[in-house]
Structure formats: structure tokens, C-alpha cells
Amino acid sequence: MLNLFPAMTPVNLKSLSEQLNLSIATVSRALRDSHEVSEATKVRVRALASALHYEPNAYASSLRRNISKTIGVVIPKVANHFFALAINGIEEAARQSGYHVLIYLTHDDYEREMSIVQHLKGGRVDGLLMSVASGTQDFAHLRSLKDANIPIVFFDRVCAEIETAKVTTNDYESGYQATEHLIQAGCRTIAHLLISNNLSIGQFRHQGYLDALTANDQAPDPDLVMSGVMDNEQNVALIRELLLRRPDIDGIFASVERLAISAYRVCHELQRRIPEDVKIIGFSNLEAAALLDPPLSTITQPAYDIGREAAKILLRAVEKKKAVLSTQSVVLESTLFARQSTGS
């Protein structure tokens, strides 16, 4: 008669094999319903496993199948409401599929991004979701992920050079819409506070700005375009210099929320009234946008949906062991919320 183990004794493949006088490999194959094991042996193994409440070690099983049940997420920053919402969407999709999420921050630094990518190439994750750092100009490190057969899906800040799925919003149309909103509010000298021009989202938003001006018989002026930096105090200094140099500016389109907040600071400092003297609109997912003084008009991205959709595309590829294709890319719609900063 088999001697069952005390209730507190861990039950594993080794203890099952000892009780059944079978090899560990045979027990493992029987539990996996392998054709290499007879039906009689499978019945014996399953009966004992059930009696002892055996639970397979999912982590060890994943290692044997060369998967970690973990996906990596590389983002520029976490102190940003857009990325916080995107992470929530990613984690929801991952949880539903039984995956864990590892989050890495580049702090918008190219060198740090390269180091993280090198770390992840060691097989620590089954796939990668990524929003590129604004300082990234060379994408060789990202191409090396493809060479290492690590599936990657870009979201929001994407690398156009890599053939894979990308989940974004309609940045060109949103840039156009934001600029036209200022024009319809009466603005005739509109500044564009630009995110890094290395990134496609910055390029698309800027092109929307330029085309909206042209379509409304306003000549684009390079002197009205300011490229932001990572440091908020430097951004304040740059915007202050711009508004002092061009006191005729009566509208500001900020491509990212930190530049919109910096523009508020400078306008208050220079006693430029919002919206009477300067109207401001910016990309932002800040819930506090409606609580600013005055409330900020925003282009708001569906951040949660972006994260969830990107994760779903990646996880389908990982589970099916298939490549992620650029044809799986998704473009979601952003929404303009007109508030008092544009006189609405």
C-alpha cells in the first residue's frame, strides 16, 4: 500500500516518482499526457497526484519550455499620467493571460535605454512593450532585439525603422485639430512647444500644426517653434525667452503636458493672462487639467486602451510563437476637450 506523505510535506515530481517507483521523466510525461507513456501508467500517476493534491510548478515548467510568463515594459517615465494609465491597461491584459509585468524606466535617456535593452536580451522576458526615449537617435540596439527573436510592440513613442506592430493615436490629426482650435478661438501668432523631433509623434504633431496654419492662411514661422528638453526649469527659461522675444504670441500649442504646465508658469510670471492674452492647449492625460487656473484645454489620448491593445498584440504573438507584424498596428482616436484656457 502506498504511504501518502504528511499534509505539510511539499509534493513534487521527485516525491511522486519515489512513491511510484518510476523515473521523474516518466512521471512528468504521464502528467503531460505524453504518447510515450502507457495508459495504465498515466492512470497510476494521475491517481497519486490527485490524492496528494500535487500542483505543478508553473515557473519550472515555463523554464523548461523556454518561457518566463513575463513581459517587459520600457517607458520614459512613470511620473506621467499617460504612462500610468497605459501601464494599467498593460497589466490588465497581462493578468488575464497569466503573465507578469516588469517595468523599466529610461528617464528619456538613450544610454539607459541601450543598457536596459542589453539586459533584456538575456531572455528575462518573453516579449517587450516599448515607448522610445526622446533622446534616442540611433536604433541599432532595438534592431538587435529583433535579431535575438524577442518580439516587440511599440506604443505611443514608436520607432518607425523597426518592422513590428505599433499602437499609437492619430497624432497628425490631433496636432492639426489643436492648432485649428486656437485659430478658431482668434489666435493669429501661434507658438508650438515641440517634443523631441527625433520621435515620430513629435514629427506628426508638428506637421499637423504646420498644415493647419497653412490651411487657414497663416504662414508658418520657424521662430515660433521651440524644442523642449527634459529639465522643467530649462523649459521654463526657454518659454520665458520665447514670450519675451515674441510678445505678439497669442496662442500656444504644447505637444506634451510638461510643456503646457511650464507655459502656465511663465504666463503667470510675466503677467500674461490666460486666455485673454495667451490661449493654451496641450496634449495631456492629467485629471487635474480641469482644475488648473484656468482649466487647460487638452488633446487627451486613450492611454489605458493603448496599453491594453499593445499588450494583447504582444501576448498573442508570444502564446502562438509567431512574429509580430507591422500589419497588426493600431491607431486609436484622441479627444479634444475645450476648456477655459482657450476661451471655451
N, C-alpha and C positions, 0 to 999 in steps of 0.2 A: 504494500500500500504506500502511495506517495505521502511523504511527510511535508505538509504545507508549512511555509515559513511563518514566523510570528508576524503579526499585523504591521509592526513598525519597521520590519526589515525591508529595505528597498528591493524591488523586484526588477531585474534587468535580464538581458539576453543570456548572460553568463549563468545566472542562478536558474533560469528556465532550462538551459542546456544540461546543467548538472543534474537536475531532478529527472529529466527525461532520458539522460544518458545519450544525448545527441550532441553533435558539434554546434557551436554558436552559429556558423554559417547556415547549417540546415534549419535551425530554429528561425533564423532571420528570413530565409527563403520561404519557409512554411507560412509565416505571418504575412508575407507579401504575396501569397498565393502563387508562388512560382511553379511552373510546369516541371521543374527539376525535382520536385518533392512529391512523393506518392500521396494519394488522397487520405490513406489511413494515417500517415504521419502528420499531415495537416490537421486532421481531426484531433489527434492526441495533443499537439502543440496548442491549438486554439482552446481546447478544454482547460488545460492547465493555466494558460494565460488569462482566461476568463475567471477561473477560480481564484487566482492570485491578484486579480484587478491590475494586471500588467498594463502600463501606459508607455507607449513608445517614446523615446527621447527625440522630440522633433528637431532639436538643434543638431544632434549627432546624425540624424537622418539627412538633414539638409547638407551637412558637410560631406556625407558620402555621395550625395547627388550633385555636389559642387555648387550648391546654392546656399545663401545665408539667410533668406527670407527677410532681407533688409535692403532698403533703397536709400541712397544718399541724396541730400538736397543741399545745393550750394547756392547761397544768396549773398548779396552785397551787405545787407544789414538786417537786424531784427527789430531795431527801434524805428520801424516804419510800418504804418498801419496796413499798407498794401501787402507787404510780405507777411505780416502777422496773419492776415486773413487768408492769404494763399497757402500758408503752412497748415492752417486749419482744414482747408479743402484737401490738401495732400494727405494729411493724417487720417481723415475720414475715409478716403478711398483705400489707403493702405490697410487700415484696421479691418475694413470689410473683406479684404483679400488675405488677411492673416500675416501682414508684413509689418515690420518695424521701420522707423524712420530715423536716420542720423542726419543732423543739421550741421552744416559747416558755414562759417561766416568769412567772407573775403575782405570785409571792410572796404570794398571798392578798390582793393589793391591788387595789381597784376601779379606781383611776386608771390603774394599769399595765395592767390588763385592757382598759380602754377604748382605751388607746394602741395596744396590740397589735392589737386588732380593726380599728382605723382603718388601721393599716399593712397588714393582710392584705386589706383591701378593694381594694387596688391591683392585684389579680389575680396576686399572687405564689404563690398555691396554688389547686389545683383544688377543694379541699374542706377542711373543718375538723372536727377532733375536739376536743371541749372538756369540761373539768371546771371548773365555775364557782368563782371565788374566794369565800371565805366572807364577805368584806366587801361583796359585790355586792348592792345593794338595788334599783337601777333597771336594767331590762334593755333600754332603748331601743337601746343600741349593738349588742346581739345581734339585735334585730329588724332593724337596718339591714343585717346580713349577708344575711338572707332577702330584703330589698328589692334587694340587689345580686346576687341569684341565685347566691350562694355556698352550696352545700349544707353543712349542718352536722349532726353527730350528737353528742349529749351522752352522757357516760358518768360513772358514779358520782355526781358532784355536778351535777345537771341543773337546767335552767331550765324549770319547768312551763309557763310562759307562751308558750313558742315551740312551734309545731306542727311537730315533727320527731321522728325516731327517738331513743329514749333507751335506753341499756344500763345496767342497774342490778342490784343484788341485792335480795333480799327484806328490806328494812331494817325494816319494821314487825314482821314475824315474828321477825327476829333480835333486835330490841330486846325483844320480849316474851319470847323464849326465854332471853336473857341474864338478865333480871330474875327470871324464874321459877326459873332455875338457882340464883340467890342465895337465893331464898325456900326452895327445897327443901334448900339447904345450912344452913338455920336462921337466916337473916338476917331481922330484923324492922324495921330502920331503914336503908333503902337510899337512898344518895345517887346522883344522876345527874349526871355531869360532861358537860355538853352542848356539842356543836359548835354553831357559829352557827345560830340559829333562822331565819336568812334562807334556809337551804338546805333542800330537801325531805328530804334524807337525815337531817338533824338533826330535822326535824319528825316524820318517820316513826318513827325510833328512839325519840324521846321519847314518842310516842303508844303505842308498844309497851310501854314502861316503865310508863306510867300505867295502861294496861289490864291488864297483868299484876298490878300491885298490887291494883287493884280486884277482879279475878277471884279473888284469894287473900285477900280481906277485910282488906287493908291500905290505909288511907286515904292517898291522895297528899298530900304536904306540899310546897308551893312552897318552903319554907325549905331543902329537901334538894336543890334543883336549882341547879347552878352553871353559868353560861355561861363557857366557856373563851375565851382570847384567843390571839393569835399568839405572844406572847413567853412562853417557857417559865418564866422566873423569875417573871413575873407570875402564871402559872398555879400555881406552887408556893406563892406568897404567898396566892392565893385559896383553894387547897385547905387550906392550914395554918389560915387563918382559919375555914373551914367546920368542920374537925375540932375546933378548939378551942371553937368556939361550940356544936357539937353532938357532945359526947363519946359520945352514945348511938349514933352511926352505926356499924353493924357490917357494912355491905356497900357497895361502890362499883361502879357500872356506868359505865365510861368509854366515850364514843361514838367516840373516836379514840385511837390508840396514844400520842400525846404526852401526853395527859391521864392515861393509865394509868401511864406512866413517872413523871410528876410526882407521882401519888398514892403510888407506891412510895417516892419520895424523902421525902415528908412523913411517911409512916408510920414510916420508919426514923428520921427526925429526932425525931419525937415518941414514939419507942419504942412504937408501936402495932404489935403483932406481926401478921404476915400468915401464915396465915389465922386464927390463934387469936382476935385482937381485931377484925380487919377483913378481910373477904374481898373480893377484887377480880377483876373480869372486864372485858375491853375488846375493842373492835374492833381487830384488828392482823393484819398480814401479816408481822410480824417473825419471821425464822427464829430469832432469839435469844430469843424469848418462852419457849421451853422451857429456856433456860439461865439465866434470871433467878433470883434467890434470894428467894422460892421461884419455881418456874416459873409463868408467867402463864397463866391460863385465857383463851381468846380466842374471839371470833367471827371466823373467817377467811374473807375474800372470795376468789372465784376471779379474782384480779386479771388474770392473763395472759389468761384466756378473755374477760374483759370487754373488754380492749383489742383482742384479735383480732376479736371479734364486732362491735365498734363500727367497726373499720376495714373489715371485709368489707361491712357495710351501706353505708358511705360510698363505697367503691370501686365497688360495683355501680351505685350511682346516678351516679357520675362517668362510668363507662365507657358506660353506657346513656343518659347525658344526660337522666336523669329526676329528678324531685324526690324528696327523702327524705320518707317519710310516717310519721306518728306510729304508724300500724298496724304498722310494722316494728320497734317497740320490743321489747326482750327483757329479761326478768327472770331472773337466774341465782340459784342457791341458795348461801347461805353455810353454813359448817360450824362447829359449836361444838366446841372442843377443851377438855375439862375437865382442869385441871391442879391443882397443889398450892395455888395462890393462892386457890382456893375450897374447899380441903379435900378435893379429889378425889384 
